[in-house]
């Protein structure tokens, strides 16, 4: 690239480069702070970061198997899909320290802020809405926290955001391919896929394409998704004799909503430990049938009671405080004197954080009234509902939901600002 060409590139993408620089700088400073306060351990201080992702990557390097087992036998891991472990293992193989891996993750986070800016401009036709939404993505506190850990949420969020950006720009095949990579990072992307394909069909219908051309593009995109994820299905068939994508499903149902359901209504069922699982082998496919055989008959026998329990957990996940864990666990443990001295200030910030997300939800609801973006509002609503029904029903905690919805932050903030703009124009 010539000097003039580079200058032209910078001029064309000036705002995006500024967004990237701000987002990356904030994350880099946070990574340096973690290194200074806790050393390398700070990047795997969360239990999931150490036991699931780091251990899987380490076993890939040392034993050439994707496994979360702490010692032999290193049974193949089917609880998580493999892409993030491969990502970490590749960087560890290059002798990159944890802080370096987090800085690479920071690139993904910063690119996600740029995509938010572009999505905001597509949906609102406003540079200012795109810019404001991108800055929200750049500075949202829990996003910074998860970015500082060796966990799959940032990579998944980036891939999911990229996938629906390609969808919005009419690049269906690219959208499907990246959605497949997202599914190889977190399995829930497969459950989100129907919303994408419905959006593809409707988008072509709106453009007046013929039924044949419409369905051909969508079927080709579906085939690409299948091609991307099929190696993992084959892996599970060869190692565990099952075509299931992950062993997480029945385990997660059993240990979370099913336990609340049985306690609420007084049903006695075997505890998970009595099924013979020990240590992290309980996540293996060999135990999935045990969880299913215990839970499913009782769920079928009492569908309304279980449904109420699961839906109440999903509803609770929407209003739990995303910043409670950050304030009362992370900050309190790292800065106990500061926390005790300014406890009232932290309580006020905690309440403000909860109120912030309630306002975001309400403004997103208002955005439905803007007819020009209603098609994408329904797309967003579909992704959101599937997320809270599955992830929220299983683990409704605020901190966990901040992870699970990270890939929807672009749409949250863009639609919230669209809703605010609609109210301003309506009532000014």
N, C-alpha and C positions, 0 to 999 in steps of 0.2 A: 504494500500500500504506500503510495506516494505521500509526501508531506501535505500536499493540497487535498488528497483523498482522505487522509486522516483528519485534517481540519474540518472537512465537509462532514465526515461521519460524526465528529464531536458536536458540530453545530446542529445536525439533524436530531441527535439523541441526547442533547444537553440535559434535559430534565430527567431522562431515564438514568443517565450516568450519575447525576446528583443523588437521585433516589438510591441507587445501588451503593454509592459511597457512604451515604448516611447510614443505611441499614447495616452494611458490612462493618463500618467503624464501631457502631454501638455493640455489635456482637463480638467483634475482636476485643474490645475493651473488657467486656464481660468475661470472655475466655481468659484474658490475662489476669483478671481479678480472681477467678476460680483457681488458676495455677498458683497465684500468690498466697491465697488463703488456705487451700487444701492440697496443693500439689496435684499430681496426676490422678490420685484417687477421687478428687472432686468430680471428674468427668464420668465416673462410674459409680457415684455415691448412691444413686437410686437403685433399689433392688433389681428392677427389671433391666436396667442398663448392665449391671454386672452379671446376673444369673442367666439372662436370656441372650442378649446381643453380644456382649464381650466374650462370654464363654463359648458361644457358637462360633464366633470368628477365630478364637484361639484354638478350638478343636479342629477347625478347618485347616489351620496352619500346621498344627503339631501332629494331628492324627488323620488328617485328610477325610474327615467325615463331618457333616453338618449335624452337630449334637450339642445338647445343653447338659449332658452328663458330666458330673464332676470327676468321675473316675471310671475305669473300665467296668463293664462293657460300654462302649460309646455307641449306644443305640441311636439310630437316625432320628433327628428332631423333625416332628411334623406339626408342632404347635404353632410355629411361625413359618411364614414363607421366606425364601432364602436371600432375597436381593440385598437387604441391609447387611446381613452377616457377610456376604460376599464383598460388599463395598468396604466394610471395616477390615476384613481379612486382607484385601488387596492393599490397603494403605499401611496396615501393620507389616505386611511383607516387604514394603518399601522402607521399613524402619521409621515410619512416621510416628511421632509421639501423639498422645491423646489430644493435646492442645492443637496440633496440626490437623487432626481429623475434624475437630470441632470447627476449625477455620474453614476447612473445605465445606462442611455443613453450612457455614455462614454464607458461602457463595450461593448455595441453593436458596437459603432464606432471603437473601438480597435479590436474587432473580425473581423470587415469588413476589416481592414488593414491586418490581418492575412490571410483572404480569398483572398485578392488581391495578396499576396505573393504566395499562392498556385496556383491561376489561372495563374499568371505570369510564374510559373515553368511548368505548364501543357502546356501552349500555346507556350512558347519560349524554353523550356528545359534549361533555364538559371536561375540559382539562383540569379545572379546579377540583371537581369531584374525584377524578382519577388520582390527582396528586394527594388530596386529603386522605383518601382510602389507603393509598400506598404508605403514607406516613403512619397511619394507624397500624398497619401490618408491621412496619419497621420497629415501632416502639411498644407494641403490646407486651406487657410484662411476662406473661406465661410463655409466650413465644420465645422470648429471650431465655427463659429458664430451660425449656426443653431443648433449645438449640445448644445449650452448654452441656448436654449429656449424650452419651453414646447410645441413642435410642432412635428408632425408625421413624419417629413422627415428622421430623423436618423433611426427610427424603420423601416420605409418603405425601405430605402436604404439598411439596413442590411438584411432584408428578401428577397429583390429582388436579392442582391448579392449572398446570400445563395442558392437561387433557381437556379440561373444559374451555380453556383459551383456544385451543385448536378447533374445538367444536364450534365455538362462536365465530371463528374466522373461516368456517366452511371447509376445514381440512379434516374430514371425517376419518380417513385412514390413519393419519397421524394421531388423532385423538384416541382411536381404538388401540393403537400400538402402545401409546404412553399409559393408557388406562390399564393395559395388561401388565406393564412394568409396575404400576401402582399396586395391582393385585399381588404381584410377586414381592411386594414390600409389606403390605397389610392385606389380609384376605377380604376384608369388607368391601374392597373395590369391586369384587365380583357381584355383590348384591346391589351396588350402585349402577352396574352396567345397564340394566333395563331402562333406567331413566335416560341414559345417554342415547340409547338406540331409539327410544320414543321421540327424543328431541331431534334426532337425525331424520326420522320419517316425517315428522311434522314440519321441519325446516324445509325439506324438499317439496312437501305438499304446498307450502306457502309460496314457494318460488314457481309453482306451476309445472313442475316436472311431471312426466308421465309416471303411472304406477310402476311400469317396468323399470324405468331409470331410477325411480325413487327406491324401490326395494333392492335393486342391484347394488347401489352404493352402500346401503345399510348392511346387506348381506356380506359384501366384500369387507366392510369394517368389522363385522362380527367374526368373519373368518380370520382376520388379522389378530383380533383379540384371542381367539382360540389358539392360534399358532404360537403366540407369545407365552401363554400360560400352560400349554399342553406338556412341556417338558417336566413341570412340577407334578402334574397328575401322573405322568409315567414314572417319575421318581418314587412317588408314594405307592404306586402299584408294585414296583419292583422291590421296594424295601419293606412294605407293610401289607401287601396284597389287598389294597383298597384303592378305589378311584376317588376317594374323598380328597378335597383340597387342603384341609387342615384338620387336626385333631382337637382344635380349641372348642368347637361348637357345644357338644354335650357336656364337656368339662365345665365350661363357663356357665352354662345354664344350671348345672347341678350345684356348683359351689356358691352361686350368687342368688338369682331370683327364686330358684327352687327351694333353697334353704329358708328364705324369708317366707315363702308360701307355706311350707310345712310347719314352721313355728307359729305363723299367724293363725292357722286353722287347726293346729294340734295333731298333725299327722306324724307318725313315727316312721323314719326311714333309716337305712344304714348310713353311718358317717362315711365320708370319702376314704378315711384311713382304713376302714374295715374291708375295703374292696381289695386290699393287698398292695396298694400303691405305696411306694416309699420314695423319699427324696423327690427328685424331679422326674422320675420315671412315670409319675402319675399323669404327665402330659402326653404320654405316648399313645399311639393308636390302639395298642393292645388293651387299654382300659376304657376306651370310648364306649364300647358296647356295655360295659358295666354301668356307667353313668346313665346311658340311654335306657337300659333295662330297668333301672330303679326309678328314673324320673318320668319316663313317657307314660307308663300305665296310669300313674296317679294324675298326671296332667290331663290325660284323656278322660279319666273318671270325673275330674272336677275342672272342666275347661274354663268356666266363668270365674271361679275363685283364683285359678292361676293367672288367667288373663287380667283380672283386676290387679293382682300383685305386680305383674310385669309392667302393665301400663302405668301404674302409680309410680314405679321406679323410673320409668321413662319420663313421666311428667316432672318428677322431682329433679331429674338431671338437668332440666332447663333452667331451674331457678336456684340451684346450689351455687354457692359463692366460689368462683374460679380461683380466687386469690387467697382463700383461707389457708391452704397448705403453704403457699409461698410466704405468707406473713407469720403464721403461727408455728411453722416447722422450720423452714429454711432460714428465714431472717432471724428468728428467735434463737436458733441453735448457733448461727454464725456470729451474731452480734447480741449476746444476751444482755449486756449492760445498756446498750443503746435501746434495745427493745423495751427493757423495764423502765428506762427513764422517759421514753416517749410513747408509752403504751397507749395513751389516749389518742395520740396522733395516728398510730398504726391502726387503731380501731376505726378511726374516722376514714382513713384511706381504704380500709377493708370494706366499709359500708359504701364508700364512693365507687369502688370497683364493682361491687354487686349492682348498684344502681346504674352504673354505666352500661352493663350488659342488658339490664332490663329495658333501658331506653333504646339500645340497639335493636332488641327484639321488636319493640313496639314500632320503631321507625321502619324496620323491614316489613312489618305488616302493613303499614301505611303505603309503602311502595307498591303494593298491589293495585292501588288506585291509579297509578300511571299506566295507561293503556299501552304505550309504546314499548314498554319492557315487560309486559305481563307474561309473554311467552317464557322469558328467562326467569321470571319470578316463580312460575310453576316448576321449572327445572330445578331451581334452588330449593324450593319447598320440598320437592321429592327427595333430593339428596339429604336435606336436613331431617326429614321425618324418618327415613330409613336409618340414619345415624342414631337418632335418639331412641328409636324402637329397638335397635340391636345393641349398640354400644351403651346407650343410656340405661336400657333395661337391665343390662348385665352389671354395669358399674356406674351408678349415678353420681359419684363424687365429683365435686367441682373441679379439682385438679385433673382428674382423669378425663372429664369432658373437655377440658381445655386442650388436651392432647387429641382427642378423637375428632374434634371439630376444626383442628388447625388448617386442614385442607380447604375449609369453606370460609376462611377469614376474608378472602378477597370479595366473595359474594356478600358476606355479612356487612362489611363496611361500605361497599358500593351501594347496596340496596338501602342501608340505613341513611346514607347521605342523599340518595334519590328521594326517600321518604321525607327527609327534612326539607329538601328543596321543594317538594310538592306542597308541604304544609306552608312554607314561606310564601310561595306564589299564591296559594289559596287564601290566606288570611292576612296578608300584609296590607 
